[in-house]
C-alpha cells in the first residue's frame, strides 16, 4: 500500500434536501431554508438553497430579503425556517450507514465526513471508487439522500473533489493525477481562500491554481504571514498530511441569538437566557452529559464582546441549576452596563459523560 485513500462525503444541499424528503412536491420548486433573525420580518440569511433556487442566484449566506428579490415573480418559491432537530435525525441515520464503510471515520458536521479506507481498499483507488458507489447507493436506498464523494490521497484534495461534480458526484483523484486535477481550478476552489485573498491574487492576473504556482513560499509568507502563506503554497500542490481522526468529544455546548431589539433590560434578556438554556439542556440530555461551568456572552451594539462565567460546586445536568446560574450571571453582567445588547449567548463547559457512571464521586 503506497498511499492513503481518503474519502470526503458531502451531502448535496442538505437542509433543503431534507425538506424535499418531508415534502416531495418541493423538488421542482426553488426551496430556500432560512435562518430567521429574532428581529422579525425577512431579517436573516439563507442556510441552504436547492439547485432550482440556485439557478436564480440564491445561495448560502445571502440575506433573505435579497433572495426574495431574486425569486420575485416565481410563484412557487418556498422559504422555510430551519428544523435542526429533524436534520440531525436524518444526518444521524446517514452517518450510521457511512461509518460502517470506514477504517477511520471523522464526523465533520451534519452534512459531511471524512473516511480513511486505506486498509479495506488495500491502497487501490479502483476499489475505493467501487466502495464510494456502494456508500452512495446505501445512503440513497436507506435515507433517500444523495451525496457527492471525493477520493484522493489526502483530506484537502478529497474535499475539493467532492465539490467538483455536484450534485450526486463521484470524483476520483489518484496520486499521479493530483496536479492535473488541481492546476486548472480557480483559486477559490482551495478551501480557506476567500474573496479577499482571491482579489489580491487577481490584481497581478493570477486566477488559476497553476498560475498561483508562480509564487514561491517566501512571497506568499511575506504577503499572508507564515501560517497562511505556507498553507497556500502546500495546498495548491495538493500537499496535506493531516490524518483522518475520530472527532474528539465536544469541549463545550453553546447557543447564541440575535435579539428582537437591542436592550439591557433584565426581564427582556432573561427570557432569551431561559430559552437558550432549554435548547442547550436538550443537547446535554441527548448526549448524556453533565457540566460544571456555565457562562453567558453579550455582543453589544458596538460589537464588543462581554463574557461572564462561574464554576459550579459539582457537575450537574439540571436545567433548573443551569438557568439559575445563567440568570445570576446576567444580573452580575448588567451591573454598570451602559451599552445595549444586540446578541446574547449561553454556554456550558467542563463536561462529563454520565453513561456508565453510578455515582457522582466516580468522576473524581
RAPEKA-V633221 format. One line per field, one symbol per residue. ss: DSSP state (2 for helix, 1 for strand, 0 for the rest). phi: phi as a letter, one per 40 degrees, with the letter a starting at -180 (. if undefined). psi: psi as a letter, one per 30 degrees, with the letter a starting at -180 (. if undefined). Layout:
ss: ???
phi: ???
psi: ???
This chain:
ss: 0000011111100222222222022222001111110000000111111022220000000012222222000000011110022222222222222222200111111001111100000000222222222222222222200011111100222222220000000111002222222220012220000022222222200001222200002222222202222222222000000000000000011111111111100222222222222222222222001111111111110000111111111111002222222222222222000000111111111111100000022220
phi: .cbcbbbbbbccfddcccccccbdccccbcbbcbcccccggcciaccabcccccccgcadgcddccccccbcgccbcbbbccbccccccccdcccccccccbcbbbcbadbaabbcbdcccfgccccccccccccdccccccbgbbabbbbacacdccccccccbccfcabbbcdcbdccccdcccdcccdgccccccccccdcgcbbcccccccccccccccbgcccccccdcccbgcabcccbdcccccabaaabcccacabcdccccccdccccccccccdcccfbbbbbbabbbbcccgccbbaaacccbcabccdcccdccccccdccccgcbccccbbababafcbcccgccaccccb
psi: jelljkkkkjkkheeeeeeeeeiffffglkkkkkjklfflbgkalkekklfeeffggklkfkkeeeeeefgkfjegkkjklkieeeeeeeeeeeeeeeffgkekkjkeafgllkkjgeeffhgkfeeeeeeeeeeeeeeeeefgkklkkkkafleeeeeeeffehklhljkkjlefgeeeeeefkleffkkfjaeeeeeeefeggjfleeefffklfeeeeeefleeeeeeeeeefggkjgklkkkklkkflklkklklflklgkeeeeeeeeeeeeeeeeeeeeeghkllfkkllkkjlfggkkklkllklelklgkeeeeeeeeeeeeeeffjgjfklkelklklkaikkkfkgkflefff.
